[in-house]
């Protein structure tokens, strides 16, 4: 996890946040242009995330919900004023792009598949976001209409020649989505935390909710390819998860959605 110490924090945080981080050492831990993330070295450590107004609402709800299931950090405060601020406790350990974990790809592949199976086996009847599929489908269609199309980060086997061919798959297959599991929504190695190879929690849950398992399966396979620059762990990942519950054609469908961001 990236951490760059910030010496002068006077103009970064509003007073309500300054009161909480008072006396802590602040590090920039951002890895996305959509939100700023700060790690506060104080007590057991915690994170402060800053985004546009309303942008962190779903993440606050889902992080709190995952915490009730013993799967994520405790939410300390969520403020939505002129912009959003989300403060969470630190999940113990390091994320799965830590050098220690990347040094053993087979073991990492197996544990990420097993933890995804565990997540998808949890009762989701009380989940605060029951319509993740609807959000997911509408986002792809809206992004197509606005010209947001980018397939550069996907393996050739999932590629589509152009936006028109991808949106055709989207529109013909959107009825196939099932609301059958509790989703992480962005199931990538940086969002899975291990403590000495023992699972300790999930982070970055803004795309979570009740939805179709193949969204997480797509990203679980993709992240292994991306971080190890090989497809060789793809089948092993599916074996460890359980092939009997995978519709492999749905992975092709998910890819069509994902090229629209």
Secondary structure as GFF3:
##gff-version 3
##sequence-region A 1 261
A	DSSP	beta_strand	4	5	.	.	.	ID=ss1
A	DSSP	alpha_helix	15	21	.	.	.	ID=ss2
A	DSSP	beta_strand	25	28	.	.	.	ID=ss3
A	DSSP	beta_strand	36	41	.	.	.	ID=ss4
A	DSSP	beta_strand	46	52	.	.	.	ID=ss5
A	DSSP	alpha_helix	57	68	.	.	.	ID=ss6
A	DSSP	beta_strand	75	80	.	.	.	ID=ss7
A	DSSP	beta_strand	83	89	.	.	.	ID=ss8
A	DSSP	beta_strand	94	95	.	.	.	ID=ss9
A	DSSP	alpha_helix	99	102	.	.	.	ID=ss10
A	DSSP	alpha_helix	105	119	.	.	.	ID=ss11
A	DSSP	alpha_helix	132	145	.	.	.	ID=ss12
A	DSSP	three_ten_helix	156	158	.	.	.	ID=ss13
A	DSSP	alpha_helix	163	173	.	.	.	ID=ss14
A	DSSP	three_ten_helix	174	176	.	.	.	ID=ss15
A	DSSP	beta_strand	181	183	.	.	.	ID=ss16
A	DSSP	three_ten_helix	189	191	.	.	.	ID=ss17
A	DSSP	beta_strand	192	195	.	.	.	ID=ss18
A	DSSP	beta_strand	198	202	.	.	.	ID=ss19
A	DSSP	beta_strand	209	211	.	.	.	ID=ss20
A	DSSP	alpha_helix	213	228	.	.	.	ID=ss21
A	DSSP	alpha_helix	234	241	.	.	.	ID=ss22
A	DSSP	three_ten_helix	243	245	.	.	.	ID=ss23
A	DSSP	alpha_helix	248	258	.	.	.	ID=ss24
###
